[in-house]
Amino acid sequence: MRILVTGACGVVGTEVAERLAVEAAGRTVTDIVSTARGAGGTATGSGPVPWNIGAEPAPDLLTGRPWDAIVHTAASTRWTMSRQEATDANIRTLRAVLALAGPQTHVVHVSTAYVGGARAPEDLRGEEFEGYRNGYEWSKSVCEEIVATDHRGPATIVRPPLVLGRRGDGRIGRFSGPYSLFPALVSGLAAVVVGDPDGYAEISPVDEVAEVIVGAALGAPPAAPLTEVIAAGRDSMRLSDLVRITCDTLNAFRAEHGVDPIAQPPTVSTDSWNRFFLPLAAQWLSPVQQEAVKLLAMFQSYTSMSEPFEPTRKVADPGGVMAASVLHWARSKPRQALGRTVPWTLIDAA
């Protein structure tokens, strides 16, 4: 059995590559090859094979005969991409990867849970993304359609929500995405939390996302296209839970080091924020504070959803996952976690 893994240096790809190497031992897996953009491996040595997917031809090592399974984790997850940037980063790369698949190749494509689910009107960013929040979501939706229509072999779509660290120890390959909330809370840049306190905030530990992906790659290919949704469903955290657990975990870490606690910021509804506070912030906050406002605004629709996802793979105790992830970040970034909180201050825009 020959398996190709793309994006092996990404958050999910790193975990998948490690888990696949362990679980493939003793099975009839003869060849596992991983790729990553700018990787340090070679076509004959160790490590991921360098391949800037979509921008350059596939290395010779990857061509010649079809793969039994292709696990496609490579993607840009930036929410700020334009339509063209999302096309280049995600849609073009998928087409290049599918060119390596034969009619019997099981394609395991990593998408996002936010392709489905409810989206409020205020979450949307105009006609450019056809009813999705941003270019990332839109491109992942297009990718799912491409897998369904262009690949004639077996396919599994894996849809994780926001990905955090491992359940047991919070470890993760890179701090990105939701991890920007933690230093913002400590520094005081996250002076308010925008959203519905009772809204659903879906997360999943990276090791359980990898478990689903690796299980699909090593298991029997599905007779019909299969979609796996990883989520806690009705047992998901609410936005108020996410903020409380994050602040409590940070403050426990700060107390261990004799540092004063941070205050839990108040929650402001999305409507009130957009109508009143955001225009005020744009006029009176400093440039750094304004950038923080824009960054945190991206999370508001992801952490206060009106309805949770319907999982096929359920995440248990998401609050415990959250706490482990925050603690791992604090231990890895003690200077940030123990930093001084600076309240917002207004400046004279005139």
Secondary structure, 3 states (H helix, E strand, C coil): CEEEEECCCCHHHHHHHHHHHHHCCCCCCCEEEEEECCCCCCCCCCCCEECCECCECCCHHHCCCCCCEEEECCCCCCCCCCHHHHHHHHHHHHHHHHCCCCCCCEEEEECCHHHCCCCCHHHCCCHHHCCCCCHHHHHHHHHHHHHHHHCCCCEEEEECCEEECCCCCCCCCCCCHHHHHHHHHHHCCCCCEECCCCCEECEEEHHHHHHHHHHHHHCCCCCCCEEEEEECHHHCEEHHHHHHHHHHHHHHHHHHCCCCCCCCCCEECHHHHHHHHHHHHHHHCCHHHHHHHHHHHCCCCCCCECCCCCCCEECCCHHHHHHHHHHHHHHHCHHHHCCCCCCCCCCCCC
